[in-house]
Amino acid sequence: MTESEHGGDRNSVPARYTAAQRANEALQLRLMRVSYRDIAKRVGYANPGSAYRAVERALKALPKESAKALREQELEALDVAQRSIMRMVLTGHLGAIDRMLRLMDARARLAGLYAVPVDTGVDEFKAVLKAWASTLANDVDADEERLARTSGQITEERNNRD
């Protein structure tokens, strides 16, 4: 294979970056609203999908505070986009309605509205376990009482025989 089949020579701009540097550069470009296709060309990714995955990796590596600030910035951008097409949506323009639905979907994904809530069932399990333990303790107490009565009756019968 030639050098060009491997993505260029070792002195090209993309080759000089580490993977993390490239991902951070891709994230910075995306924050400036550069398309994934252009990010791929500028930073040296094979295709827009690779640029998208790099941006996602860089986002996951951000501290929670930075990710929250970025999420808020993205939500504000969605607000601007929605406001800009609202008049057309209200007049029934189908293209604008479709775009609004896409924006709403992006907002829901960004806000985590589609995330499946994790119900571990721990609280319910604790309640069931506590009720079971209480029932078990009552059963043990009742068995001990029966055993004491039975033991007392046996002792009394033996004493009467003797």
Secondary structure, DSSP 8 states (H G I E B T S, - for coil): --GGGGTS-TTSHHHHS-HHHHHHHHHHHHHTT--HHHHHHHHT-SSHHHHHHHHHHHHHHS-HHHHHHHHHHHHHHHHHHHHHHHHHHHTT-HHHHHHHHHHHHHHHHHHTTTS------HHHHHHHHHHHHHHHHHHHHHHHHHHHHHHHHHHHHHHHH-
